[in-house]
Amino acid sequence: MGVFVFLPLVLPLTAWPIARLAEQHLHPRTATRLLTGVAGVMALCSTVCLGLVMVVGTAQLPGNPLPDGWSDPEVREAVPYDEVVGKAAIPTLTAVVVVCARVLWRHGRVRRQAHRALAGLPGPSAVVVLPDDTPYACAVPGGERGGRVVVTTGLLGRLASAERRALFAHERAHLAARHHRFLLVTQLASAANPFLRPLRTAVSYTTERWADEEAARAVGDRRTVARAIGRAALVARAAPWPTPAAFAMPGPVPRRVAALLGPAPAARSRLSLFTAVGLAAWTAAAGTAVSAMSSANSAVTMVLILHAATPL
């Protein structure tokens, strides 16, 4: 197993270039899916390898419930620096589990609070207009309707008719594409491996850009969507309850407006290795593949070693 068990812990560094370049050069839909997939696989691989290292450390603790053969020198030799790394992996993996559990708990709490806030509102419509002077809009996923778009009269009154259509199209795009799932995956990935935080930040932006582009396609005018985002950003406030996404609130608004004022991004079927974004994407893909192979190799090797060291 050797040093291969440590590779998935640091290979997320290979994805840093694509995290930035994907925002600028790829279609937001492609960038979101690519970055989420890379983050999810790399986080899973690093967690698996961290767990394998933890087995060696746990087997060295007195009074542990593991078989005695798991603490044999042959098992410990499978992990370099087993005395230090093995024991250090125990609190590290514990911290990863705690932080990921907290992310899941917070995600569930946000959705429960949002649904409780909307539970008393009548009507089957997927769009809820609240008589509130506080200007805000958000998409609340889940529920029997698959999610609801919430917007206040305070925000609608500040937008023109076409800009209102852009707002509703933007929020519906969040629900239709289930952007909250991409955000949750990258949040969990960054909690499992801090090296993946740039990907989480990038996906927070690309999901907003994805919704912007869907709104532009629905409205048929990119400048109208840009005006709606810019105008809403000047007056919008946060919703009175936590939400996964809100119109014109998350993400760098000036960059989103600038992107909408330019030509529509092209959806590329393949990326050339001889471009910056292509090289970064292929580097991230190679890092992901090596991470997967390293974790699989380490897992199989550890299973074989532990099986051989366990008395029948």
matplotlib code that plots the C-alpha trace (Angstrom):
import matplotlib.pyplot as plt

x = [0.0, 2.8, 2.5, -0.4, -2.7, -1.8, -2.3, -6.1, -5.5, -3.5, -4.7, -7.6, -4.9, -4.9, -8.5, -7.7, -7.0, -10.2, -12.2, -11.4, -11.2, -14.5, -16.3, -14.9, -14.7, -17.3, -21.0, -22.3, -24.2, -21.1, -19.0, -21.4, -21.6, -17.9, -16.8, -19.4, -18.4, -14.7, -15.3, -17.6, -15.2, -12.1, -13.8, -15.0, -11.5, -9.7, -12.2, -11.7, -8.0, -8.2, -10.3, -7.8, -5.0, -7.2, -7.6, -3.9, -3.9, -6.9, -5.3, -2.4, -4.6, -4.7, -8.0, -9.3, -12.0, -10.2, -8.5, -5.0, -3.6, -4.5, -1.7, 1.0, 4.1, 3.2, -0.1, 1.5, 4.2, 1.5, 1.2, 4.4, 5.0, 2.3, 3.1, 2.3, 0.0, -2.1, -2.9, -3.3, -5.9, -8.3, -9.1, -8.9, -11.5, -13.7, -13.6, -14.5, -17.5, -18.6, -18.3, -20.1, -22.9, -23.2, -23.5, -26.3, -28.1, -27.9, -29.1, -32.1, -32.8, -32.8, -35.3, -37.5, -37.6, -38.4, -41.2, -42.6, -42.6, -44.6, -46.9, -49.7, -49.9, -52.9, -53.1, -51.5, -49.4, -45.7, -45.2, -45.9, -46.2, -46.0, -47.4, -44.2, -42.4, -39.0, -37.6, -36.4, -37.0, -35.8, -36.4, -37.4, -36.8, -38.7, -42.3, -45.2, -44.9, -41.2, -40.4, -41.9, -40.7, -41.2, -41.1, -42.4, -44.4, -41.6, -39.3, -41.8, -42.8, -39.2, -39.0, -40.5, -42.8, -40.0, -37.7, -40.3, -40.4, -36.7, -36.8, -39.4, -37.5, -34.3, -35.8, -37.7, -34.3, -32.9, -35.8, -35.9, -32.1, -32.1, -29.1, -29.4, -28.1, -25.0, -24.4, -24.9, -22.4, -19.7, -20.3, -19.9, -16.8, -15.1, -16.0, -14.3, -11.3, -10.5, -8.5, -11.8, -13.1, -12.3, -14.6, -17.4, -17.0, -17.0, -20.1, -21.9, -21.2, -21.8, -25.3, -26.3, -24.9, -26.7, -30.0, -29.1, -28.6, -31.9, -33.7, -32.1, -33.3, -36.8, -37.1, -35.3, -33.2, -30.0, -29.9, -33.3, -32.0, -28.9, -31.0, -33.2, -30.2, -28.5, -31.7, -32.6, -29.1, -29.4, -32.5, -32.7, -32.5, -32.0, -35.2, -36.4, -35.5, -32.4, -32.7, -30.4, -30.4, -31.8, -32.1, -29.2, -27.9, -25.2, -22.3, -20.5, -23.3, -21.0, -19.5, -22.9, -24.2, -21.0, -21.4, -25.0, -24.1, -21.7, -22.5, -24.2, -21.7, -21.3, -21.9, -18.8, -18.9, -15.1, -12.2, -9.0, -5.8, -4.1, -6.3, -5.9, -9.4, -8.9, -5.5, -7.0, -10.0, -7.9, -5.5, -8.4, -9.8, -6.4, -6.1, -9.6, -8.7, -5.5, -7.3, -9.9, -7.3, -5.1, -8.0, -9.2, -5.7, -5.2, -8.6, -8.0, -4.5, -5.6, -8.4, -6.1, -3.5, -6.1, -7.6, -4.2, -3.5, -6.9, -6.9, -9.7]
y = [0.0, 2.4, 6.1, 5.4, 5.6, 9.2, 10.4, 10.9, 13.2, 15.7, 15.0, 17.6, 20.2, 19.1, 20.5, 24.0, 25.4, 24.0, 25.5, 29.0, 28.4, 26.5, 29.6, 31.7, 29.4, 26.5, 26.6, 26.9, 23.6, 21.8, 23.5, 22.7, 19.0, 18.7, 20.4, 18.5, 15.2, 15.8, 17.1, 14.2, 11.5, 13.0, 13.5, 9.9, 8.6, 10.7, 9.6, 5.9, 6.2, 8.1, 5.3, 2.7, 4.6, 4.9, 1.1, 0.8, 3.4, 2.0, -1.5, -0.1, 1.2, -0.9, -2.5, -2.0, -4.5, -5.4, -8.8, -9.0, -9.8, -6.3, -4.8, -7.2, -5.5, -6.8, -4.8, -1.7, -1.8, -1.3, 2.3, 4.5, 6.1, 4.0, 5.0, 8.7, 8.7, 5.8, 7.4, 10.9, 9.6, 8.7, 12.2, 13.4, 11.0, 11.7, 15.4, 14.7, 12.6, 15.3, 18.2, 16.3, 15.3, 19.0, 20.0, 17.4, 18.5, 22.2, 21.4, 19.5, 22.3, 25.0, 23.0, 22.3, 25.9, 27.1, 24.5, 25.4, 29.1, 28.2, 25.5, 27.9, 29.6, 28.5, 27.5, 24.8, 27.2, 26.6, 30.4, 32.2, 36.0, 37.4, 40.8, 42.0, 45.3, 43.6, 42.8, 39.2, 36.1, 32.5, 29.0, 26.5, 22.9, 19.8, 19.3, 17.8, 20.3, 19.7, 23.1, 26.6, 30.0, 32.7, 36.4, 39.4, 42.3, 44.6, 43.1, 42.7, 46.4, 47.4, 45.3, 45.8, 43.2, 41.5, 41.6, 39.8, 37.1, 36.8, 36.5, 33.7, 31.9, 32.1, 30.6, 27.9, 26.9, 26.4, 24.0, 22.2, 21.5, 20.7, 23.0, 22.4, 18.9, 20.1, 22.6, 19.9, 17.5, 20.2, 21.3, 17.7, 17.3, 20.4, 19.3, 15.9, 17.5, 21.2, 21.2, 21.0, 24.3, 26.2, 23.8, 24.5, 28.2, 27.8, 25.6, 28.3, 30.7, 28.3, 27.3, 30.9, 31.4, 28.3, 29.7, 33.1, 31.4, 29.4, 32.7, 34.4, 31.5, 31.6, 35.4, 35.7, 38.7, 38.5, 42.2, 42.0, 39.3, 41.3, 44.4, 42.3, 40.9, 44.2, 46.0, 43.3, 43.2, 46.9, 46.5, 42.8, 41.6, 38.1, 36.0, 35.9, 32.2, 30.4, 29.3, 27.3, 30.0, 33.5, 35.7, 38.2, 37.4, 34.6, 34.8, 37.9, 39.9, 42.1, 39.0, 37.5, 40.7, 41.1, 37.5, 38.2, 41.3, 39.1, 36.3, 33.2, 30.5, 27.6, 24.0, 22.1, 18.4, 18.0, 20.1, 20.5, 19.7, 22.7, 25.3, 26.5, 25.3, 22.0, 21.3, 22.2, 19.9, 17.0, 17.5, 17.4, 14.3, 12.6, 13.6, 12.2, 8.9, 8.5, 9.2, 6.6, 4.0, 4.7, 4.4, 1.2, -0.3, 0.7, -0.7, -4.1, -4.3, -3.6, -6.1, -8.8, -8.0, -7.9, -11.2, -12.8, -11.4, -12.5, -16.0, -18.2]
z = [0.0, 0.9, 0.1, -2.2, 0.8, 1.3, -2.4, -2.2, 0.7, -1.3, -4.9, -4.6, -5.1, -8.8, -9.1, -7.9, -11.5, -12.9, -10.0, -11.3, -15.0, -15.2, -13.9, -16.7, -19.7, -19.3, -19.6, -16.0, -16.3, -17.4, -14.8, -12.0, -12.9, -13.5, -10.3, -8.2, -9.6, -9.0, -5.5, -4.6, -5.8, -4.3, -1.0, -0.9, -1.8, 0.8, 3.5, 2.5, 2.8, 6.0, 7.4, 6.3, 8.1, 11.2, 11.3, 11.8, 14.5, 16.3, 16.3, 18.3, 21.1, 24.3, 24.9, 21.4, 20.2, 17.0, 16.4, 17.9, 14.4, 13.2, 15.3, 13.9, 12.4, 9.0, 9.1, 10.4, 7.8, 5.1, 6.3, 6.3, 9.7, 11.2, 14.8, 14.2, 11.1, 12.3, 15.6, 14.2, 11.7, 14.6, 15.7, 12.1, 10.8, 13.9, 13.1, 9.5, 10.6, 13.0, 10.5, 7.8, 10.2, 11.1, 7.5, 7.0, 10.1, 9.2, 5.7, 7.1, 9.6, 6.9, 4.8, 7.8, 8.9, 5.3, 5.0, 8.4, 7.4, 4.2, 5.7, 6.6, 3.2, 1.2, -2.4, -4.6, -6.6, -6.8, -6.6, -3.4, -3.3, 0.2, 1.1, 2.6, 2.0, 2.7, -0.8, -1.2, -3.3, -2.9, -4.0, -1.4, -2.6, -1.5, -0.4, -2.3, -5.1, -5.6, -4.3, -4.2, -5.4, -2.7, -3.6, -1.8, -3.1, -1.9, -4.5, -7.3, -7.0, -7.8, -11.0, -14.4, -15.9, -18.0, -15.0, -12.9, -15.5, -15.3, -11.5, -11.6, -14.3, -12.3, -9.2, -11.1, -12.7, -9.2, -8.4, -11.8, -11.8, -8.0, -7.4, -3.7, -4.2, -6.0, -3.2, -0.5, -2.2, -2.4, 1.1, 2.3, 0.1, 1.5, 5.1, 4.4, 2.8, 3.2, 0.0, -1.9, -0.6, -3.8, -5.6, -3.2, -3.7, -7.5, -7.5, -5.4, -8.3, -11.2, -9.9, -9.9, -13.4, -14.5, -13.2, -14.9, -18.3, -17.9, -17.1, -20.1, -22.4, -20.9, -21.2, -24.5, -23.5, -21.6, -20.8, -19.1, -16.8, -16.1, -15.2, -13.0, -11.1, -10.8, -9.6, -7.2, -5.7, -4.8, -2.7, -1.8, 1.7, 3.1, 3.7, 7.3, 7.4, 6.0, 2.4, 0.1, -2.6, -3.1, -6.1, -6.5, -3.0, -3.3, -5.7, -7.1, -8.7, -10.9, -12.5, -13.1, -14.7, -16.8, -18.0, -19.0, -21.0, -23.0, -25.5, -24.2, -23.2, -25.6, -24.3, -25.3, -25.9, -25.5, -24.2, -26.0, -24.1, -25.7, -23.9, -20.3, -19.3, -21.2, -19.6, -16.1, -16.7, -17.9, -14.9, -12.5, -14.2, -14.0, -10.3, -9.7, -11.6, -9.7, -6.4, -7.2, -8.2, -5.2, -2.7, -4.4, -4.4, -0.7, 0.3, -1.5, -0.1, 3.4, 3.2, 2.0, 4.7, 7.5, 6.2, 6.3, 9.8, 11.3, 12.7, 11.5]

ax = plt.figure().add_subplot(projection="3d")
ax.plot(x, y, z, "-o")
ax.set_aspect("equal")
plt.show()
